[in-house]
Amino acid sequence: LEEFLADARLNNVALLQTEKNLRINEYDIKVSQSGYLPRVGLSGSYGWNLNQTAASAFFPGVNNTTYNLNLGATLTWNLFDGGGTAVRVKNARIAFKNQELLNKQIELEVDRDIENALAIYKNRLEIFHIQEQNVLTNRNNFERSREQFQLGRITGIEFRQAQINLLNALTNKNLAKYDAKLAELQLLQLTGQLLNVEL
C-alpha cells in the first residue's frame, strides 16, 4: 500500500495538477505584492529629417538634414491606491491557503481511493481464484456425470445439467478475470502507473 501511495504522489494527475496550481498561487502573491514597488519606465526615440528646397533664380538649393535622439526614464511610485494593493495581496494569500486546503483534500481522496481500489482488486482476485477452483470442481463433476451417463445411472437431463454447470463455471471464471483486470487497471490509473505497465 505504501508503494502505491508513493507512486501516486509522483504520478497521479490530480495531485500534480493541484501542486502546479499551488505554485501558480505563490506567483500570484508575488504579482500582487509588486504593487508596493516603484515602476520604472524607459522611452526612446530616434528621428531623421531631410528637407530639400529647390533652387530658384535668387536662392541656391539647400539640403537640410537633422538627426534627433531622445531618451527618457520615468519612476512612478503609487503612494496611495485606496488600499487596492493590500486587498489584492490578502486575496492572493487567501487563494493560496484555499489551494493548500484543496491540495490536502485531494491527497486524502487519492489515498482513500487507492486503498479502496487495492481492496477491491484483492477481493476480485480472490473471487477469480475461487472461480478457478469452481471450474475444477465442475469439470470433475462433469467427468463423473459422463461416466455415470455412459453406464446408464443418470438421465440425459442430469448429464445436460452437468454440462450447463461446467459452462456456467467457465463463464463465471472469465467474468471474474475480467473484473479483476478492471480493478487492476483502476488501481494503476490512480497510482499514475497506467502508461508505464505492459498490459
Sequence and secondary structure as in RCSB ss.txt:
>XXXX:A:sequence
LEEFLADARLNNVALLQTEKNLRINEYDIKVSQSGYLPRVGLSGSYGWNLNQTAASAFFPGVNNTTYNLNLGATL
TWNLFDGGGTAVRVKNARIAFKNQELLNKQIELEVDRDIENALAIYKNRLEIFHIQEQNVLTNRNNFERSREQFQ
LGRITGIEFRQAQINLLNALTNKNLAKYDAKLAELQLLQLTGQLLNVEL
>XXXX:A:secstr
 HHHHHHHHHH HHHHHHHHHHHHHHHHHHHHHGGGS EEEEEEEEEEEEEEE   SSS  EEEEEEEEEEEEEE
E  S  TTHHHHHHHHHHHHHHHHHHHHHHHHHHHHHHHHHHHHHHHHHHHHHHHHHHHHHHHHHHHHHHHHHHH
HTSS HHHHHHHHHHHHHHHHHHHHHHHHHHHHHHHHHHHHT GGGS  
